[in-house]
Amino acid sequence: MKVTVDLDRCTGHGVCETIADDVFEVLDEGTVRILDPERPESDRERMQQAVTQCPVAALRLTD
């Protein structure tokens, strides 16, 4: 599975980083960088939580 971010929507709230700071990093300019977009199946619940809790719906999870 892969997690991606739409940088046109991302405003750097940091909710995703709070959920998974080993995957997401909020940069100084107010966007998120995904440190390792290819995630193991064991991360599905955590990545789904980050996607659904993003206040601007900037994250997407694909198989």
C-alpha positions in Angstrom: 0.0 0.0 0.0 1.1 3.5 -0.7 0.3 6.8 1.0 0.4 10.1 -1.0 -0.2 13.7 -0.3 -1.8 16.4 -2.5 0.5 19.3 -1.9 -2.0 21.7 -3.4 -4.4 20.9 -0.5 -1.9 20.3 2.3 -1.7 23.2 4.8 0.6 21.6 7.3 -1.8 21.0 10.2 0.4 18.1 11.3 -2.4 15.7 12.4 -0.7 13.0 10.3 2.6 13.7 11.9 1.0 13.3 15.3 -0.4 9.9 14.3 2.7 8.6 12.6 5.8 10.8 13.1 8.0 8.1 11.5 6.1 8.5 8.2 5.1 12.2 8.0 7.1 15.3 8.6 5.7 18.8 8.6 8.1 21.1 6.8 8.8 24.8 7.7 6.8 26.0 4.6 3.7 24.3 5.9 3.5 21.2 3.8 4.0 17.5 4.7 6.8 15.3 3.4 6.2 11.6 3.4 9.4 9.9 4.5 8.5 6.4 3.2 5.3 6.3 1.1 5.4 2.5 0.6 3.9 1.1 3.8 3.6 -2.5 5.0 0.1 -4.0 5.4 0.7 -3.9 9.2 0.5 0.0 8.9 -2.9 0.0 7.2 -5.0 1.0 10.3 -2.6 3.8 11.3 -2.3 5.2 7.7 -6.1 5.0 7.3 -6.4 7.0 10.5 -4.0 9.7 9.2 -6.0 9.9 5.9 -9.4 10.2 7.6 -8.3 12.7 10.2 -6.5 15.1 7.8 -8.6 18.3 8.1 -8.1 19.2 4.4 -8.3 15.7 2.9 -4.8 16.0 1.4 -3.8 12.3 2.0 -4.7 9.3 0.0 -4.1 5.6 0.6 -3.8 3.2 -2.4 -3.2 -0.5 -2.8 
